[in-house]
Amino acid sequence: ISRHCIGRVRAMATTEVGSPDVACTVPAARRGLRRRGSRAAPAVLLLAAAAAAQTAWSAQSVWVAPARRGHGLVAMRATSTSFEGKVAAKLGPYKAGAITAKDIPSPEVDAKIIDAALVKKKATTTKFERINFTGSGAKLGHTVVIEMEAKRGEGHPQRGAPIPGTKMKGYQLELKESQPDPWRQFVAAIIKAGMGQMESKTFPVSFPADYKKADFAGTTVDFTVLVLEIGELRPVEPDARPEAEQRAELEAELRQQAQLRTHTAIDVQIRAALLESSEVDTDAKTKSVSWAKFGDESEKSLKWTCILEEVSRNEGVPFDKVQEFLREQAIVQYAAR
C-alpha cells in the first residue's frame, strides 16, 4: 500500500463470521491496532486476521481504493469467504503463579521524588511548543529537542568508536549565540545545516584544554545529532493554587506513570513466557495467503492475539481485560529500590 493511501482502514467483508469458534478475527486485529497505537500497518494486521481465520482471500478479492482527497481512506474487501475452523491454540500455564515476572519497577512513588517534581515545577518559567513547519529548518530563536551520541574523533587511535555515557535523548537545546562551549558549536552546526525535524548530521566538536571532564579536555569528538522536534520556548503562567493542591496533583500524575511502567514491565514478561510455552498453529493460516508477507514480529503479534483470545474464551474474561487478568495470576517480584 503506497504512503498516500495510508489512513483510516475500513474492512468491508462479506464473510460468514457467525461461528463462536472463529479465532483471531478482524475485530481482534483492529483491537491490536488500537492497543499498539499503530497507523502504519493496518492492512497487514487485517490480512493476518483473515489468514488466521483461514478465509479464502485471494489477490482478486482484495482491492485498495485510492485515497479520496481530504479523507485518505483505504478500503479492503473480501468476497466468497468461509471459515474452516479456529486457529489451533494450546496454551502454556498462566494461572495461580505459573508465570513469575522478575525485577519489576515498583509502582510506589517516594515522597522525595514528589517534592523534587514540585520544586522543578515552581522553577519552570517556560514550556516547549512544537513548530510543525519551519521553512528553512532550525534557526536562531528556536529550541530543538535532540538525540545525540559521541564517537572518537580524528587523531584518536579508536576513531569512530562510541564514547560510553554520551548517548542522550530528549535534550532541549536553545539555539542562541550566548550558549557556552561546547553547546555554542552545536548551535552553529545545526543552524548552518538548517536541520529539519527527524534530520541527522554528524559534526566535530572541540573541547578546551581546561574542560571539566578530563576525558574530553583538549580533544575533538564527532557528535551524531538527530533533531526530534523544533519549537519555541513560551512563558508559563505561575500556578497560583495552594502548594498542597499542586503537590497532590503531581503525586497523582507520578503514581499513574509509575503504575504504567510497572504494568508494561509485567506484560512484557508474561507475553514472552506465553509465546514460548504456548503452541499456536499460525503457519498454515499465513501460508494460505501466499501473496501476503509476514515477518517474524508480525507472526508473533498474530500468535499473541490468538493467545489472548484463547484465554478470553477459557476464562470468560472480556478481551480488553485479559492482560489485567494475567497480571493478577502472575507472581511479581519487584526490583530492589
N, C-alpha and C positions, 0 to 999 in steps of 0.2 A: 504494500500500500504506500503510495507516494506521500511525501510530507504534507502536501497541500490538501490531502484527503483526511489527515488525522483530525479528529474532532469527536463529536458525540457519536456513539455507536448504537445502532438500533438493530436488534435481531428480529427479523420477521420470518418465523419458521412455520411451515405447515407440517408440524410433526405430531406424532402420537405420544404425548408426554403424560398420558393418564396413569401409567403404571407406578405404584409406590415403590417398586423395586429399582427404579432407574437411579443410578448414582451419578455424581459429577455432572449435573445438569447445567444448562446455560445460565439460569439464575445463580447457581453456585459460583460459576466463573465470574459473573458480574459482582457477587459479594466479594470475591477475592480481589477484583479490581479495586473496589471501593476501599477494602481493608488496606491495600498497599498504596493507595493514592496514585495508581498508575494511570497515565494518559497515553503512554507510548505504545502499548501492545494490547489493546482491547481485542483486536481481531484474532491475534494468536491465542488468547485465552478462550475466546468463544469457540474457535476451531478446536482447541484442545478439549473443551467440554463436549463438543459434538463427537469428537473421536472417542472420548471416554465412554460416552453413552452408546457408542457403536451405531451412529446414524449413518445412513448411506449417502454421505455427502460426495459430490463429485465436482470436477472442475467446471462442468456445465451448470451445476445447480447453485453456484455461488457467484454473486456479482457484487461489484463495488461501484456505487454511483459517484460521479464527480461531485466534489463539494459545491453546494449551492452558494452563491455569493452571499457573504454575511452570515452563513449558517454553519459551513464546514461539516456537513452531515455525511457520514459514511453509512451505507445501508448494506446489509448482508441478507441473503435469503437462501434457505434450504428447502428443497422440494423433494417429494417422493421419498420421505424418510421413514424409517422404522427402527425400533429398538429390539435387540436380540437378547437383552438381559443386562444386569448391572455389572460394573467392574468388580471382579473378584477381589475382596479385601479381607485379609486375615490379620487382625490387629495384634500387636505385641502388648505385653502387660502395661497397664497405665493406672490401675486403681489401687487404693489403700497403700500408698507409699511405694509402689513398684518403680517409680522414677524419682531419682534424687537430683535436685538442682543445687550445685555447689558454688561457693564463692559469690553469692548473690549480694549486690549492694543493698544496704539496709534502707527501708522506706522512712526511717526516723530522720528527723532534721534537728541538728544540735542548735541550742539557743544562741551559741556564738555565731553560727552561720546566719541566723536571722538578724542578729544585731549588726553584723558586718554588712548585710544587704541593706539595712535601714540607713547606716552611715553612708554607704555608697549612693543610695537614692538621694539623700539630702545634699550630697556634694555634686550631684549631676545637674548641670545647668543647660546642657544641650542634648538633643536627640538626633540620631541619624535618620534622614529621609531619602529614600532611593529616588534617583532620576532614571527614568526608563530610556530616554533618548537624549544623547549629549552632542549630537552632530559630529564634531571632530574628535571626540573622545575626552579623556580626563584633562583638566586644565587647572590652573591656579584658582583657589577658592573652593574646589571640590574636596570631598573626602572619599577615599577609596577603602573598601574592605578587601583585604588581600590574603592570599595564601602564599607562603614562601618557604624556601629551603636553600641552604647554603652548601656549596661544594668547593673543594680546594681549588684555588686559582692558579694562574700562570706562575711558573717558577717553583711550585711546590712539587716534591717527588711523587705525591699521590694526587696529582691534579685530576679533577673530575670526581673524586670520592666524596660522598655526602659527609657533612660535618655533624656529628651527633649533637642533639639538643637545639638545632636551628630550625627544625620544621615547625611552622606555626600556621594556624588557620583562623580566619575571622578577625585579624588585626585591623583596626581602623587607623588609617594614616591620613592626616590632614595635609593637603597639598598647599603649603605656604613656604615662602622663601626663608622665613625665620626658623625653620626646623633646624635643630642641631645636627652635627655629623654623628653617625653616618646617614641619618634619615634624610638629610638635605640631598644626598646623592640619589636616594630612591626617588625623591620628588622630581629631581631633574630628569632622571631616566624615564619615568612614567609619563611626564609631560612631553618630553622630546619625542617619544614614540607615539604620543596621542593614544595611549592604550584604551581600549574599549572594554566593556563588560565581557567576562569569560575569555579574555585575551591573555596570553602568556608570553613573557620575554625573559631572557637571561642577560644580565649585565654585571660588570665588575664593580665592586665596592671596596674602596681603600680605607683602611683604618689607621689612625695616627699612632705614632710610636708609644704615646702615653695612654693609649686606650685602656679602660679599666679592666677588660678581660685580656689576660696575658696571651691566651691562645690566638687572639686576633690582632694584637698590637703590632703595628708595622707591617701588616700583611695585606694582600689583595685577595678578596674572596669573590667567587661567582655566585650571585643570587638568582634563582629562578623564581619569578613573581607571577602569580595569576591574579588578575583583578576579578573578584567575585561580584562586586557591586560598585556603582558610582553614585554618589549622593551629595547631600549638603547637611551641615550641622545647623539645626534650627533651635532657637531658645526654648527652654522648658519653663512653664509657669510653676512657681513654687507650690507645693501641696500644703494648703492651709489647714487641713484636717488635724485633729489631735494625734499626737505621736502614737498612742496606744492603738488607734484605729488603723493607722498606716502599718504598724508592726503586725497587727492581726491579718491584714490583707496580704502582706509579704509572706507571712508564715503559711497561709493557706496556699499561695502560689508555689512556694518551695516544697511543701508537702505533696502537692499534686505532681510536681515534676519528679520528686523522689519516688513516688508510687509508680509513675510511668516507667522510670528506669528499672525499678525492681521487677515489674511485670514483664517488661521486654526481655530482661535477662533470663527470667524463668521460662518464658515462652520459647526462647531460642534453644534452651537445653531440652525442653520437652519435645520440641519439633525434631531435633537431632536424634533423640532417643527413639521416638516412634517411627521415624523414617528408616532407622536402622533395624528395628525389631519387627516391623510390620511387613507383610507381603501384599503388594498391590499390583495386579496384573494390568499395567498400562501399555505394555509393548504392543500387544495385538490391536489395541484401540488406536494408538498413534500411527501404527503402520497401515491401518485401514484407510488413512487419509494420506496417500502416497505423495500428494503434491504439497503437503504442508511440512515444514521443517520444525523439529523440536530439539532445542539444545538441552544440555544437562539440567540447567536451572528451571527451564520450562517444564521438564518432566518431573522434577522434584516438586514444583508448585502444584502440578496436576495431582501427583501422588498425595501430597499433603492435604489438598482439598478433599480428596476421596476419603482419607483417614478421618478428617473432621466430620464428614457426613456420616461415616460409618459409626463413629462414636455418638453422634447426634441421634441416630436411629436406635442404637443399642440402649442408650441411657434415657431416651425420651427428653433430651435437652434441646432447646431451640439452637439452631446452628450458630447464631451470633453469641451464644452463651457457652459454647463448647470449650473455648480456651480458658475461660474463667473456671469451669468445672474441672478441667485438667490441672489447673494450678492448685485447686483445693485438694486434689487427690495426691499431689506430689509432696515429697519431703523437701523442705527448703532449708539449706544451710547457708547462713549469711556470712559474708566476709568479715574478718576482724577489722574493727574501726580504729 
